[in-house]
C-alpha cells in the first residue's frame, strides 16, 4: 500500500511542478527577464519520470 502511495505522490508532485513551471514561463513578457526555469523543469520531469517508472515496477 505504501508503494502505491509513494508512486502516486511522486507522479502528482512532478506533474504539478512541471505544469506550474510551464505556466510561469508563459507569463514572462521578455525571455531574458527573471530567473531561469531550467532547474524546475528538470526537477519536475525527473519526479514525474521516477513516479511513472515506480508505477511500472509496482504493476510488473
Secondary structure as GFF3:
##gff-version 3
##sequence-region A 1 60
A	DSSP	alpha_helix	2	26	.	.	.	ID=ss1
A	DSSP	alpha_helix	38	59	.	.	.	ID=ss2
###
